Amino acid sequence: MMTRVHKRNPVWGLLALLLMFWLSASQAMTLRELRALEKSDKKQGDLYARYYLVGVMEGAIEASAQAERDGHPPTICLRGRRLEPRMARDLFDGELRRNKDLYEADFPVQFVMTQALVSAYSCE
């Protein structure tokens, strides 16, 4: 009996990850809400936004790792490179600058951060 071997397409893993973020988007902060948070309190608004971005970054990395453990191809590959909490803001802002015409104010912050991580830590 012959069995067929299926190669896993990395796009499916990314789509699964994005679907997960989309399904939880009703609870996620949007770009507009993040900007409002930054401006809401002169002393701590920016600090709160930075902490939020660190949490989103760590969540995206863990979601990618869980998808990989579930048998999906990896979407974020650190390959021994360091990823520190202080890098979250720069990754996020860099993604917004690179694709400024792509993201609208109602996009979830998680989506933008995930795209930033996939771009910066590509598995190819």
A tleap script that builds the chain and sets N, CA, C and O, in Angstrom:
source leaprc.protein.ff14SB
mol = sequence {
  NMET MET THR ARG VAL HIE LYS ARG ASN PRO
  VAL TRP GLY LEU LEU ALA LEU LEU LEU MET
  PHE TRP LEU SER ALA SER GLN ALA MET THR
  LEU ARG GLU LEU ARG ALA LEU GLU LYS SER
  ASP LYS LYS GLN GLY ASP LEU TYR ALA ARG
  TYR TYR LEU VAL GLY VAL MET GLU GLY ALA
  ILE GLU ALA SER ALA GLN ALA GLU ARG ASP
  GLY HIE PRO PRO THR ILE CYS LEU ARG GLY
  ARG ARG LEU GLU PRO ARG MET ALA ARG ASP
  LEU PHE ASP GLY GLU LEU ARG ARG ASN LYS
  ASP LEU TYR GLU ALA ASP PHE PRO VAL GLN
  PHE VAL MET THR GLN ALA LEU VAL SER ALA
  TYR SER CYS CGLU
}
set mol.1.N position { 0.835 -1.171 0.000 }
set mol.1.CA position { 0.000 0.000 0.000 }
set mol.1.C position { 0.888 1.246 0.000 }
set mol.1.O position { 1.804 1.369 0.813 }
set mol.2.N position { 0.610 2.139 -0.900 }
set mol.2.CA position { 1.386 3.359 -1.022 }
set mol.2.C position { 0.749 4.477 -0.203 }
set mol.2.O position { -0.468 4.660 -0.217 }
set mol.3.N position { 1.559 5.189 0.482 }
set mol.3.CA position { 1.053 6.357 1.209 }
set mol.3.C position { 1.631 7.604 0.582 }
set mol.3.O position { 2.758 7.617 0.085 }
set mol.4.N position { 0.844 8.630 0.618 }
set mol.4.CA position { 1.300 9.907 0.073 }
set mol.4.C position { 1.899 10.742 1.186 }
set mol.4.O position { 1.356 10.832 2.287 }
set mol.5.N position { 2.998 11.333 0.881 }
set mol.5.CA position { 3.656 12.219 1.836 }
set mol.5.C position { 3.294 13.646 1.461 }
set mol.5.O position { 3.514 14.091 0.334 }
set mol.6.N position { 2.735 14.348 2.430 }
set mol.6.CA position { 2.342 15.731 2.191 }
set mol.6.C position { 3.389 16.654 2.795 }
set mol.6.O position { 3.764 16.518 3.959 }
set mol.7.N position { 3.842 17.571 2.003 }
set mol.7.CA position { 4.734 18.600 2.522 }
set mol.7.C position { 3.868 19.680 3.161 }
set mol.7.O position { 2.835 20.064 2.614 }
set mol.8.N position { 4.287 20.153 4.290 }
set mol.8.CA position { 3.537 21.218 4.957 }
set mol.8.C position { 3.940 22.557 4.337 }
set mol.8.O position { 5.119 22.860 4.156 }
set mol.9.N position { 2.947 23.314 4.031 }
set mol.9.CA position { 3.158 24.621 3.448 }
set mol.9.C position { 3.235 25.655 4.576 }
set mol.9.O position { 2.302 25.738 5.375 }
set mol.10.N position { 4.305 26.442 4.671 }
set mol.10.CA position { 4.430 27.409 5.765 }
set mol.10.C position { 3.321 28.456 5.769 }
set mol.10.O position { 3.040 29.054 6.808 }
set mol.11.N position { 2.700 28.678 4.638 }
set mol.11.CA position { 1.626 29.664 4.573 }
set mol.11.C position { 0.450 29.235 5.449 }
set mol.11.O position { -0.202 30.082 6.059 }
set mol.12.N position { 0.170 27.939 5.518 }
set mol.12.CA position { -0.954 27.458 6.319 }
set mol.12.C position { -0.732 27.736 7.800 }
set mol.12.O position { -1.676 28.082 8.511 }
set mol.13.N position { 0.483 27.592 8.266 }
set mol.13.CA position { 0.778 27.897 9.666 }
set mol.13.C position { 0.551 29.368 9.968 }
set mol.13.O position { -0.010 29.718 11.007 }
set mol.14.N position { 0.988 30.227 9.055 }
set mol.14.CA position { 0.797 31.659 9.233 }
set mol.14.C position { -0.688 31.999 9.195 }
set mol.14.O position { -1.165 32.805 9.994 }
set mol.15.N position { -1.416 31.386 8.270 }
set mol.15.CA position { -2.852 31.640 8.190 }
set mol.15.C position { -3.565 31.181 9.458 }
set mol.15.O position { -4.477 31.853 9.939 }
set mol.16.N position { -3.150 30.036 9.999 }
set mol.16.CA position { -3.751 29.553 11.235 }
set mol.16.C position { -3.475 30.523 12.380 }
set mol.16.O position { -4.353 30.793 13.200 }
set mol.17.N position { -2.262 31.040 12.431 }
set mol.17.CA position { -1.892 31.996 13.464 }
set mol.17.C position { -2.696 33.284 13.319 }
set mol.17.O position { -3.180 33.832 14.309 }
set mol.18.N position { -2.836 33.762 12.096 }
set mol.18.CA position { -3.596 34.989 11.863 }
set mol.18.C position { -5.078 34.786 12.154 }
set mol.18.O position { -5.744 35.694 12.650 }
set mol.19.N position { -5.597 33.598 11.847 }
set mol.19.CA position { -6.991 33.296 12.143 }
set mol.19.C position { -7.222 33.337 13.642 }
set mol.19.O position { -8.238 33.855 14.105 }
set mol.20.N position { -6.280 32.790 14.401 }
set mol.20.CA position { -6.395 32.809 15.850 }
set mol.20.C position { -6.459 34.255 16.356 }
set mol.20.O position { -7.277 34.579 17.216 }
set mol.21.N position { -5.597 35.117 15.820 }
set mol.21.CA position { -5.619 36.517 16.233 }
set mol.21.C position { -6.910 37.200 15.792 }
set mol.21.O position { -7.459 38.025 16.522 }
set mol.22.N position { -7.389 36.861 14.613 }
set mol.22.CA position { -8.615 37.474 14.115 }
set mol.22.C position { -9.804 37.086 14.987 }
set mol.22.O position { -10.660 37.920 15.279 }
set mol.23.N position { -9.859 35.817 15.404 }
set mol.23.CA position { -10.958 35.367 16.245 }
set mol.23.C position { -10.946 36.039 17.607 }
set mol.23.O position { -11.998 36.225 18.217 }
set mol.24.N position { -9.775 36.401 18.084 }
set mol.24.CA position { -9.694 37.068 19.380 }
set mol.24.C position { -9.653 38.585 19.234 }
set mol.24.O position { -9.448 39.294 20.220 }
set mol.25.N position { -9.844 39.089 18.028 }
set mol.25.CA position { -9.717 40.526 17.770 }
set mol.25.C position { -10.762 41.347 18.509 }
set mol.25.O position { -10.534 42.526 18.780 }
set mol.26.N position { -11.905 40.749 18.843 }
set mol.26.CA position { -12.923 41.518 19.548 }
set mol.26.C position { -12.420 41.948 20.921 }
set mol.26.O position { -12.921 42.922 21.483 }
set mol.27.N position { -11.449 41.247 21.460 }
set mol.27.CA position { -10.898 41.594 22.758 }
set mol.27.C position { -9.549 42.296 22.610 }
set mol.27.O position { -8.973 42.749 23.599 }
set mol.28.N position { -9.056 42.385 21.412 }
set mol.28.CA position { -7.720 42.930 21.179 }
set mol.28.C position { -7.782 44.445 21.034 }
set mol.28.O position { -8.801 45.008 20.633 }
set mol.29.N position { -6.689 45.080 21.363 }
set mol.29.CA position { -6.578 46.520 21.214 }
set mol.29.C position { -6.265 46.843 19.753 }
set mol.29.O position { -5.458 46.167 19.116 }
set mol.30.N position { -6.900 47.860 19.246 }
set mol.30.CA position { -6.639 48.291 17.877 }
set mol.30.C position { -5.537 49.346 17.874 }
set mol.30.O position { -5.148 49.862 18.922 }
set mol.31.N position { -5.047 49.654 16.689 }
set mol.31.CA position { -4.025 50.703 16.568 }
set mol.31.C position { -4.547 52.032 17.094 }
set mol.31.O position { -3.819 52.782 17.744 }
set mol.32.N position { -5.809 52.317 16.810 }
set mol.32.CA position { -6.424 53.559 17.290 }
set mol.32.C position { -6.453 53.594 18.824 }
set mol.32.O position { -6.133 54.616 19.432 }
set mol.33.N position { -6.830 52.493 19.430 }
set mol.33.CA position { -6.881 52.426 20.899 }
set mol.33.C position { -5.488 52.528 21.517 }
set mol.33.O position { -5.320 53.134 22.575 }
set mol.34.N position { -4.491 51.937 20.860 }
set mol.34.CA position { -3.123 52.035 21.360 }
set mol.34.C position { -2.641 53.478 21.322 }
set mol.34.O position { -2.007 53.950 22.266 }
set mol.35.N position { -2.936 54.172 20.241 }
set mol.35.CA position { -2.542 55.588 20.144 }
set mol.35.C position { -3.254 56.429 21.197 }
set mol.35.O position { -2.662 57.340 21.776 }
set mol.36.N position { -4.527 56.122 21.444 }
set mol.36.CA position { -5.276 56.848 22.477 }
set mol.36.C position { -4.682 56.576 23.858 }
set mol.36.O position { -4.599 57.480 24.689 }
set mol.37.N position { -4.271 55.336 24.100 }
set mol.37.CA position { -3.650 54.989 25.376 }
set mol.37.C position { -2.350 55.767 25.573 }
set mol.37.O position { -2.074 56.263 26.665 }
set mol.38.N position { -1.566 55.869 24.519 }
set mol.38.CA position { -0.295 56.599 24.602 }
set mol.38.C position { -0.517 58.070 24.966 }
set mol.38.O position { 0.282 58.665 25.688 }
set mol.39.N position { -1.602 58.645 24.462 }
set mol.39.CA position { -1.869 60.062 24.684 }
set mol.39.C position { -2.721 60.330 25.925 }
set mol.39.O position { -2.859 61.479 26.345 }
set mol.40.N position { -3.290 59.283 26.510 }
set mol.40.CA position { -4.248 59.453 27.598 }
set mol.40.C position { -3.636 60.010 28.868 }
set mol.40.O position { -4.278 60.791 29.570 }
set mol.41.N position { -2.449 59.638 29.166 }
set mol.41.CA position { -1.802 60.050 30.406 }
set mol.41.C position { -0.367 60.428 30.049 }
set mol.41.O position { 0.431 59.576 29.658 }
set mol.42.N position { -0.056 61.695 30.188 }
set mol.42.CA position { 1.265 62.188 29.777 }
set mol.42.C position { 2.403 61.420 30.429 }
set mol.42.O position { 3.421 61.154 29.789 }
set mol.43.N position { 2.239 61.063 31.692 }
set mol.43.CA position { 3.338 60.409 32.406 }
set mol.43.C position { 3.392 58.917 32.159 }
set mol.43.O position { 4.479 58.357 32.012 }
set mol.44.N position { 2.244 58.258 32.108 }
set mol.44.CA position { 2.273 56.804 32.059 }
set mol.44.C position { 1.651 56.181 30.816 }
set mol.44.O position { 1.778 54.973 30.620 }
set mol.45.N position { 0.993 56.948 29.983 }
set mol.45.CA position { 0.341 56.391 28.800 }
set mol.45.C position { 1.301 55.655 27.890 }
set mol.45.O position { 1.013 54.544 27.443 }
set mol.46.N position { 2.441 56.269 27.613 }
set mol.46.CA position { 3.441 55.629 26.754 }
set mol.46.C position { 4.015 54.382 27.417 }
set mol.46.O position { 4.285 53.386 26.747 }
set mol.47.N position { 4.197 54.439 28.716 }
set mol.47.CA position { 4.712 53.286 29.456 }
set mol.47.C position { 3.726 52.117 29.392 }
set mol.47.O position { 4.127 50.973 29.176 }
set mol.48.N position { 2.436 52.409 29.580 }
set mol.48.CA position { 1.420 51.360 29.480 }
set mol.48.C position { 1.422 50.735 28.079 }
set mol.48.O position { 1.314 49.517 27.937 }
set mol.49.N position { 1.544 51.573 27.056 }
set mol.49.CA position { 1.563 51.077 25.675 }
set mol.49.C position { 2.773 50.183 25.445 }
set mol.49.O position { 2.663 49.150 24.785 }
set mol.50.N position { 3.915 50.566 25.978 }
set mol.50.CA position { 5.122 49.740 25.827 }
set mol.50.C position { 4.947 48.378 26.503 }
set mol.50.O position { 5.326 47.350 25.942 }
set mol.51.N position { 4.376 48.374 27.699 }
set mol.51.CA position { 4.123 47.102 28.387 }
set mol.51.C position { 3.146 46.239 27.591 }
set mol.51.O position { 3.303 45.021 27.503 }
set mol.52.N position { 2.147 46.881 27.020 }
set mol.52.CA position { 1.184 46.141 26.206 }
set mol.52.C position { 1.882 45.505 25.005 }
set mol.52.O position { 1.636 44.341 24.688 }
set mol.53.N position { 2.747 46.260 24.339 }
set mol.53.CA position { 3.461 45.730 23.180 }
set mol.53.C position { 4.385 44.568 23.554 }
set mol.53.O position { 4.530 43.617 22.786 }
set mol.54.N position { 4.999 44.644 24.718 }
set mol.54.CA position { 5.845 43.535 25.176 }
set mol.54.C position { 4.987 42.289 25.357 }
set mol.54.O position { 5.382 41.203 24.932 }
set mol.55.N position { 3.835 42.428 25.972 }
set mol.55.CA position { 2.932 41.295 26.151 }
set mol.55.C position { 2.451 40.717 24.833 }
set mol.55.O position { 2.361 39.500 24.677 }
set mol.56.N position { 2.144 41.591 23.887 }
set mol.56.CA position { 1.702 41.139 22.562 }
set mol.56.C position { 2.825 40.388 21.859 }
set mol.56.O position { 2.592 39.355 21.231 }
set mol.57.N position { 4.045 40.913 21.965 }
set mol.57.CA position { 5.195 40.256 21.348 }
set mol.57.C position { 5.401 38.862 21.938 }
set mol.57.O position { 5.576 37.889 21.203 }
set mol.58.N position { 5.379 38.773 23.253 }
set mol.58.CA position { 5.576 37.476 23.900 }
set mol.58.C position { 4.444 36.512 23.560 }
set mol.58.O position { 4.679 35.317 23.383 }
set mol.59.N position { 3.218 37.027 23.467 }
set mol.59.CA position { 2.087 36.186 23.085 }
set mol.59.C position { 2.213 35.665 21.663 }
set mol.59.O position { 1.896 34.505 21.398 }
set mol.60.N position { 2.670 36.503 20.751 }
set mol.60.CA position { 2.841 36.086 19.359 }
set mol.60.C position { 3.921 35.013 19.235 }
set mol.60.O position { 3.774 34.063 18.466 }
set mol.61.N position { 4.991 35.166 19.984 }
set mol.61.CA position { 6.070 34.169 19.947 }
set mol.61.C position { 5.569 32.845 20.517 }
set mol.61.O position { 5.857 31.781 19.969 }
set mol.62.N position { 4.826 32.910 21.608 }
set mol.62.CA position { 4.294 31.685 22.214 }
set mol.62.C position { 3.262 31.029 21.303 }
set mol.62.O position { 3.235 29.804 21.193 }
set mol.63.N position { 2.408 31.825 20.644 }
set mol.63.CA position { 1.422 31.264 19.717 }
set mol.63.C position { 2.113 30.553 18.555 }
set mol.63.O position { 1.676 29.484 18.128 }
set mol.64.N position { 3.184 31.143 18.050 }
set mol.64.CA position { 3.942 30.513 16.979 }
set mol.64.C position { 4.579 29.212 17.452 }
set mol.64.O position { 4.569 28.212 16.735 }
set mol.65.N position { 5.135 29.231 18.664 }
set mol.65.CA position { 5.760 28.023 19.212 }
set mol.65.C position { 4.719 26.927 19.434 }
set mol.65.O position { 4.986 25.752 19.184 }
set mol.66.N position { 3.523 27.317 19.908 }
set mol.66.CA position { 2.469 26.321 20.119 }
set mol.66.C position { 1.998 25.738 18.792 }
set mol.66.O position { 1.764 24.534 18.696 }
set mol.67.N position { 1.859 26.566 17.784 }
set mol.67.CA position { 1.466 26.068 16.462 }
set mol.67.C position { 2.506 25.082 15.935 }
set mol.67.O position { 2.164 24.068 15.328 }
set mol.68.N position { 3.773 25.391 16.174 }
set mol.68.CA position { 4.843 24.486 15.746 }
set mol.68.C position { 4.774 23.170 16.514 }
set mol.68.O position { 4.973 22.103 15.934 }
set mol.69.N position { 4.494 23.239 17.817 }
set mol.69.CA position { 4.348 22.011 18.605 }
set mol.69.C position { 3.157 21.183 18.148 }
set mol.69.O position { 3.152 19.959 18.283 }
set mol.70.N position { 2.149 21.855 17.606 }
set mol.70.CA position { 0.963 21.161 17.102 }
set mol.70.C position { 1.172 20.600 15.699 }
set mol.70.O position { 0.250 20.029 15.116 }
set mol.71.N position { 2.363 20.756 15.161 }
set mol.71.CA position { 2.681 20.164 13.869 }
set mol.71.C position { 2.666 21.111 12.692 }
set mol.71.O position { 2.901 20.686 11.561 }
set mol.72.N position { 2.399 22.376 12.924 }
set mol.72.CA position { 2.414 23.355 11.835 }
set mol.72.C position { 3.840 23.847 11.619 }
set mol.72.O position { 4.648 23.830 12.547 }
set mol.73.N position { 4.150 24.277 10.427 }
set mol.73.CA position { 5.501 24.796 10.184 }
set mol.73.C position { 5.713 26.097 10.964 }
set mol.73.O position { 4.763 26.843 11.201 }
set mol.74.N position { 6.936 26.359 11.354 }
set mol.74.CA position { 7.204 27.576 12.139 }
set mol.74.C position { 6.970 28.836 11.317 }
set mol.74.O position { 7.173 28.846 10.103 }
set mol.75.N position { 6.543 29.889 11.987 }
set mol.75.CA position { 6.344 31.172 11.318 }
set mol.75.C position { 7.329 32.223 11.829 }
set mol.75.O position { 7.681 33.158 11.110 }
set mol.76.N position { 7.768 32.062 13.072 }
set mol.76.CA position { 8.741 32.973 13.667 }
set mol.76.C position { 9.929 32.132 14.120 }
set mol.76.O position { 9.784 31.265 14.982 }
set mol.77.N position { 11.106 32.385 13.541 }
set mol.77.CA position { 12.290 31.576 13.847 }
set mol.77.C position { 13.383 32.466 14.431 }
set mol.77.O position { 14.030 33.223 13.708 }
set mol.78.N position { 13.582 32.369 15.729 }
set mol.78.CA position { 14.607 33.180 16.384 }
set mol.78.C position { 16.008 32.685 16.068 }
set mol.78.O position { 16.937 33.488 15.978 }
set mol.79.N position { 16.181 31.377 15.898 }
set mol.79.CA position { 17.474 30.767 15.560 }
set mol.79.C position { 18.598 31.248 16.470 }
set mol.79.O position { 19.680 31.608 16.006 }
set mol.80.N position { 18.330 31.249 17.753 }
set mol.80.CA position { 19.353 31.634 18.714 }
set mol.80.C position { 19.557 33.134 18.867 }
set mol.80.O position { 20.332 33.565 19.721 }
set mol.81.N position { 18.881 33.930 18.061 }
set mol.81.CA position { 19.013 35.385 18.191 }
set mol.81.C position { 18.236 35.857 19.413 }
set mol.81.O position { 17.220 35.271 19.786 }
set mol.82.N position { 18.721 36.904 20.016 }
set mol.82.CA position { 18.077 37.429 21.217 }
set mol.82.C position { 16.879 38.291 20.845 }
set mol.82.O position { 16.916 39.064 19.887 }
set mol.83.N position { 15.847 38.143 21.605 }
set mol.83.CA position { 14.664 38.989 21.468 }
set mol.83.C position { 14.308 39.446 22.880 }
set mol.83.O position { 13.851 38.656 23.706 }
set mol.84.N position { 14.522 40.717 23.138 }
set mol.84.CA position { 14.333 41.253 24.472 }
set mol.84.C position { 13.114 42.168 24.518 }
set mol.84.O position { 12.731 42.739 23.498 }
set mol.85.N position { 12.504 42.311 25.689 }
set mol.85.CA position { 11.301 43.157 25.810 }
set mol.85.C position { 11.495 44.576 25.287 }
set mol.85.O position { 10.562 45.157 24.731 }
set mol.86.N position { 12.672 45.136 25.452 }
set mol.86.CA position { 12.906 46.515 25.001 }
set mol.86.C position { 12.821 46.649 23.477 }
set mol.86.O position { 12.728 47.764 22.963 }
set mol.87.N position { 12.851 45.538 22.757 }
set mol.87.CA position { 12.821 45.558 21.297 }
set mol.87.C position { 11.403 45.627 20.739 }
set mol.87.O position { 11.226 45.866 19.544 }
set mol.88.N position { 10.395 45.424 21.577 }
set mol.88.CA position { 9.005 45.341 21.103 }
set mol.88.C position { 8.572 46.614 20.396 }
set mol.88.O position { 7.993 46.556 19.311 }
set mol.89.N position { 8.843 47.747 20.991 }
set mol.89.CA position { 8.394 49.025 20.416 }
set mol.89.C position { 9.048 49.284 19.062 }
set mol.89.O position { 8.378 49.713 18.123 }
set mol.90.N position { 10.342 49.027 18.958 }
set mol.90.CA position { 11.051 49.264 17.695 }
set mol.90.C position { 10.557 48.332 16.596 }
set mol.90.O position { 10.397 48.758 15.452 }
set mol.91.N position { 10.315 47.075 16.925 }
set mol.91.CA position { 9.782 46.134 15.937 }
set mol.91.C position { 8.419 46.602 15.435 }
set mol.91.O position { 8.152 46.610 14.234 }
set mol.92.N position { 7.571 46.989 16.369 }
set mol.92.CA position { 6.216 47.435 16.042 }
set mol.92.C position { 6.245 48.694 15.180 }
set mol.92.O position { 5.601 48.749 14.133 }
set mol.93.N position { 6.987 49.693 15.617 }
set mol.93.CA position { 7.065 50.947 14.861 }
set mol.93.C position { 7.699 50.741 13.488 }
set mol.93.O position { 7.281 51.366 12.512 }
set mol.94.N position { 8.694 49.878 13.408 }
set mol.94.CA position { 9.324 49.581 12.121 }
set mol.94.C position { 8.355 48.961 11.138 }
set mol.94.O position { 8.358 49.295 9.953 }
set mol.95.N position { 7.523 48.054 11.634 }
set mol.95.CA position { 6.513 47.430 10.764 }
set mol.95.C position { 5.505 48.467 10.281 }
set mol.95.O position { 5.113 48.450 9.114 }
set mol.96.N position { 5.089 49.357 11.154 }
set mol.96.CA position { 4.150 50.407 10.738 }
set mol.96.C position { 4.779 51.340 9.706 }
set mol.96.O position { 4.099 51.782 8.780 }
set mol.97.N position { 6.066 51.644 9.855 }
set mol.97.CA position { 6.738 52.508 8.878 }
set mol.97.C position { 6.884 51.807 7.525 }
set mol.97.O position { 6.637 52.409 6.480 }
set mol.98.N position { 7.285 50.534 7.548 }
set mol.98.CA position { 7.493 49.795 6.298 }
set mol.98.C position { 6.206 49.625 5.507 }
set mol.98.O position { 6.226 49.657 4.277 }
set mol.99.N position { 5.108 49.448 6.188 }
set mol.99.CA position { 3.830 49.178 5.528 }
set mol.99.C position { 2.774 50.197 5.936 }
set mol.99.O position { 1.654 49.827 6.291 }
set mol.100.N position { 3.123 51.461 5.888 }
set mol.100.CA position { 2.235 52.514 6.384 }
set mol.100.C position { 0.901 52.584 5.637 }
set mol.100.O position { -0.102 53.017 6.204 }
set mol.101.N position { 0.882 52.167 4.385 }
set mol.101.CA position { -0.360 52.211 3.614 }
set mol.101.C position { -1.221 50.962 3.810 }
set mol.101.O position { -2.364 50.917 3.356 }
set mol.102.N position { -0.686 49.973 4.471 }
set mol.102.CA position { -1.400 48.703 4.652 }
set mol.102.C position { -2.310 48.705 5.878 }
set mol.102.O position { -3.427 48.190 5.821 }
set mol.103.N position { -1.847 49.271 6.969 }
set mol.103.CA position { -2.558 49.164 8.240 }
set mol.103.C position { -3.515 50.324 8.460 }
set mol.103.O position { -3.148 51.489 8.311 }
set mol.104.N position { -4.744 49.985 8.816 }
set mol.104.CA position { -5.757 50.974 9.139 }
set mol.104.C position { -5.884 51.077 10.658 }
set mol.104.O position { -5.377 50.222 11.384 }
set mol.105.N position { -6.540 52.090 11.123 }
set mol.105.CA position { -6.642 52.350 12.560 }
set mol.105.C position { -7.357 51.236 13.322 }
set mol.105.O position { -7.126 51.070 14.520 }
set mol.106.N position { -8.210 50.480 12.660 }
set mol.106.CA position { -8.957 49.430 13.349 }
set mol.106.C position { -8.284 48.063 13.289 }
set mol.106.O position { -8.879 47.073 13.716 }
set mol.107.N position { -7.070 47.982 12.774 }
set mol.107.CA position { -6.334 46.721 12.771 }
set mol.107.C position { -5.906 46.395 14.197 }
set mol.107.O position { -5.537 47.295 14.951 }
set mol.108.N position { -5.950 45.122 14.574 }
set mol.108.CA position { -5.479 44.741 15.909 }
set mol.108.C position { -3.961 44.902 16.022 }
set mol.108.O position { -3.219 44.627 15.079 }
set mol.109.N position { -3.530 45.344 17.173 }
set mol.109.CA position { -2.108 45.493 17.452 }
set mol.109.C position { -1.405 44.143 17.292 }
set mol.109.O position { -0.271 44.084 16.816 }
set mol.110.N position { -2.079 43.058 17.689 }
set mol.110.CA position { -1.484 41.722 17.580 }
set mol.110.C position { -1.126 41.378 16.145 }
set mol.110.O position { -0.083 40.773 15.897 }
set mol.111.N position { -1.962 41.749 15.211 }
set mol.111.CA position { -1.695 41.456 13.805 }
set mol.111.C position { -0.426 42.162 13.343 }
set mol.111.O position { 0.422 41.559 12.686 }
set mol.112.N position { -0.301 43.441 13.689 }
set mol.112.CA position { 0.865 44.218 13.274 }
set mol.112.C position { 2.140 43.655 13.908 }
set mol.112.O position { 3.167 43.523 13.243 }
set mol.113.N position { 2.063 43.327 15.196 }
set mol.113.CA position { 3.243 42.788 15.887 }
set mol.113.C position { 3.641 41.437 15.305 }
set mol.113.O position { 4.828 41.159 15.132 }
set mol.114.N position { 2.659 40.602 15.004 }
set mol.114.CA position { 2.970 39.299 14.417 }
set mol.114.C position { 3.651 39.468 13.064 }
set mol.114.O position { 4.615 38.765 12.761 }
set mol.115.N position { 3.161 40.383 12.264 }
set mol.115.CA position { 3.786 40.633 10.966 }
set mol.115.C position { 5.210 41.156 11.142 }
set mol.115.O position { 6.105 40.804 10.373 }
set mol.116.N position { 5.417 41.996 12.155 }
set mol.116.CA position { 6.758 42.519 12.429 }
set mol.116.C position { 7.700 41.390 12.783 }
set mol.116.O position { 8.835 41.349 12.309 }
set mol.117.N position { 7.231 40.463 13.623 }
set mol.117.CA position { 8.076 39.340 14.031 }
set mol.117.C position { 8.348 38.374 12.868 }
set mol.117.O position { 9.461 37.869 12.720 }
set mol.118.N position { 7.333 38.128 12.055 }
set mol.118.CA position { 7.506 37.243 10.898 }
set mol.118.C position { 8.499 37.857 9.922 }
set mol.118.O position { 9.298 37.142 9.318 }
set mol.119.N position { 8.456 39.175 9.764 }
set mol.119.CA position { 9.404 39.837 8.863 }
set mol.119.C position { 10.820 39.842 9.424 }
set mol.119.O position { 11.783 39.568 8.708 }
set mol.120.N position { 10.936 40.156 10.712 }
set mol.120.CA position { 12.265 40.276 11.314 }
set mol.120.C position { 12.912 38.921 11.587 }
set mol.120.O position { 14.136 38.797 11.522 }
set mol.121.N position { 12.112 37.914 11.888 }
set mol.121.CA position { 12.625 36.593 12.245 }
set mol.121.C position { 12.047 35.551 11.300 }
set mol.121.O position { 11.388 34.599 11.719 }
set mol.122.N position { 12.308 35.753 10.028 }
set mol.122.CA position { 11.806 34.882 8.977 }
set mol.122.C position { 12.384 33.468 9.100 }
set mol.122.O position { 13.522 33.281 9.532 }
set mol.123.N position { 11.591 32.502 8.719 }
set mol.123.CA position { 12.029 31.101 8.778 }
set mol.123.C position { 12.599 30.625 7.470 }
set mol.123.O position { 12.940 29.449 7.341 }
set mol.124.N position { 12.711 31.496 6.500 }
set mol.124.CA position { 13.234 31.085 5.186 }
set mol.124.C position { 14.713 31.207 5.110 }
set mol.124.O position { 15.306 30.901 4.075 }
savepdb mol mol.pdb
quit
